[in-house]
Amino acid sequence: MSLLLQGKSAIVTGGGSGIGRATAIALAREGARVLVQDRAENGAQETVGLVNAAGGQAISIGGDVTVEADVQAMVDLAVTTFGRLDVAFNNAGISPAAAGPTMQRTHELSLASWSKVIDVNLTGVFLCMKYQIPHMLAGGGGAIVNTASVAGLVGLPTASAYVGSKHGVIGITKTAAMEYAQEGIRVNAVCPGYVLTPMTENGVARRGEELLNKVPMHRLGRPEEIAEAVVWLSSDRASFVTGSFYTVDGGYYAA
C-alpha cells in the first residue's frame, strides 16, 4: 500500500506539542521527511525523537515565526536538508491567555496584547508563506495548510485579537490560493474546534462543561484528529481542493 506523502518534504511550525506534534508524526507516517519548528526547541527535538523512533525522518529547529530572519532560516534548512519543499503546515500560534489578561472585552484589550496575538497567529503565517512559496514555485508546486480555528468563522466575546487573527488566516489563505492556483500550489486552512492540547488545558480545566455543551459530540477533539485532516489536505487526494477551510470541531460550527 503506497504512502500518501512518499518522497515529499514538509515543514511543521509549532510542532513541539499538541496539534503540531501529532501532525508531524502523521506526515512522517505517510512518508514525508519533516522539519519540526517550535519556539521551544526542546519540544521540537522531542517530536523529532518520536518521529525517528517510529522509523520516520525528521529534523528540528528553534526560532520565532514573528522574526523574518528565523522564518527564512527555517525554510532554507528544510530545502538544504531535503532538497525541496512540498508541504507546509503553518500551525504555530498562541492563545489570548499567552498574551495578557483574559476575559477582556474589546475596549479593555491593550495594544500590546492585541499585537502579540496578531503577530504570532497572522503575521507568522504570512511570513511562513512568503518564504515557502518561492521554493514551491521552483519545485513545480506544493501544498500549504494554515491553522485557523472555528474562531475564524464566528465571533467569540472577550477574544477580539484571537478571533481577528484567525479570520485573517482564512482571508490570506483564500487569497494565496487564488494567486497560485495555476502554478501548482494549493493553499487551505484547517479550523479546529475545542481540542485538548497544552495550549487549551487551562481553559478546559476552568470551563470544561461549558465548552462541552457547545459541541454536539459533547467531547473535546484530539490532536490526532486534526492531523488526519492536514495529511489529507497535503496529499494528492485533495488535488482539486484549494482556498478552502475545513472544520474539525465535533459539530460546533454547524450548531
Secondary structure in CASP SS format (residue, H / E / C, confidence):
PFRMAT SS
TARGET T0000
AUTHOR 0000-0000-0000
METHOD secondary structure of the structure
MODEL  1
M C 1.00
S C 1.00
L C 1.00
L C 1.00
L C 1.00
Q C 1.00
G C 1.00
K C 1.00
S E 1.00
A E 1.00
I E 1.00
V E 1.00
T C 1.00
G C 1.00
G C 1.00
G C 1.00
S C 1.00
G H 1.00
I H 1.00
G H 1.00
R H 1.00
A H 1.00
T H 1.00
A H 1.00
I H 1.00
A H 1.00
L H 1.00
A H 1.00
R H 1.00
E C 1.00
G C 1.00
A C 1.00
R E 1.00
V E 1.00
L E 1.00
V E 1.00
Q E 1.00
D C 1.00
R C 1.00
A C 1.00
E H 1.00
N H 1.00
G H 1.00
A H 1.00
Q H 1.00
E H 1.00
T H 1.00
V H 1.00
G H 1.00
L H 1.00
V H 1.00
N H 1.00
A H 1.00
A C 1.00
G C 1.00
G C 1.00
Q E 1.00
A E 1.00
I E 1.00
S E 1.00
I E 1.00
G C 1.00
G C 1.00
D C 1.00
V C 1.00
T C 1.00
V C 1.00
E H 1.00
A H 1.00
D H 1.00
V H 1.00
Q H 1.00
A H 1.00
M H 1.00
V H 1.00
D H 1.00
L H 1.00
A H 1.00
V H 1.00
T H 1.00
T H 1.00
F H 1.00
G C 1.00
R C 1.00
L C 1.00
D C 1.00
V E 1.00
A E 1.00
F E 1.00
N E 1.00
N C 1.00
A C 1.00
G C 1.00
I C 1.00
S C 1.00
P H 1.00
A H 1.00
A H 1.00
A C 1.00
G C 1.00
P C 1.00
T C 1.00
M C 1.00
Q C 1.00
R C 1.00
T H 1.00
H H 1.00
E H 1.00
L C 1.00
S C 1.00
L H 1.00
A H 1.00
S H 1.00
W H 1.00
S H 1.00
K H 1.00
V H 1.00
I H 1.00
D H 1.00
V H 1.00
N H 1.00
L H 1.00
T H 1.00
G H 1.00
V H 1.00
F H 1.00
L H 1.00
C H 1.00
M H 1.00
K H 1.00
Y H 1.00
Q H 1.00
I H 1.00
P H 1.00
H H 1.00
M H 1.00
L H 1.00
A H 1.00
G C 1.00
G C 1.00
G C 1.00
G E 1.00
A E 1.00
I E 1.00
V E 1.00
N E 1.00
T E 1.00
A C 1.00
S C 1.00
V H 1.00
A H 1.00
G H 1.00
L C 1.00
V C 1.00
G C 1.00
L C 1.00
P C 1.00
T C 1.00
A C 1.00
S H 1.00
A H 1.00
Y H 1.00
V H 1.00
G H 1.00
S H 1.00
K H 1.00
H H 1.00
G H 1.00
V H 1.00
I H 1.00
G H 1.00
I H 1.00
T H 1.00
K H 1.00
T H 1.00
A H 1.00
A H 1.00
M H 1.00
E H 1.00
Y H 1.00
A H 1.00
Q H 1.00
E H 1.00
G C 1.00
I E 1.00
R E 1.00
V E 1.00
N E 1.00
A E 1.00
V E 1.00
C E 1.00
P E 1.00
G C 1.00
Y C 1.00
V E 1.00
L C 1.00
T C 1.00
P C 1.00
M C 1.00
T C 1.00
E H 1.00
N H 1.00
G H 1.00
V H 1.00
A H 1.00
R H 1.00
R H 1.00
G H 1.00
E H 1.00
E H 1.00
L H 1.00
L H 1.00
N C 1.00
K C 1.00
V C 1.00
P C 1.00
M C 1.00
H C 1.00
R C 1.00
L C 1.00
G E 1.00
R C 1.00
P H 1.00
E H 1.00
E H 1.00
I H 1.00
A H 1.00
E H 1.00
A H 1.00
V H 1.00
V H 1.00
W H 1.00
L H 1.00
S H 1.00
S C 1.00
D H 1.00
R H 1.00
A H 1.00
S C 1.00
F C 1.00
V C 1.00
T C 1.00
G C 1.00
S C 1.00
F E 1.00
Y E 1.00
T E 1.00
V E 1.00
D C 1.00
G C 1.00
G C 1.00
Y C 1.00
Y C 1.00
A C 1.00
A C 1.00
END
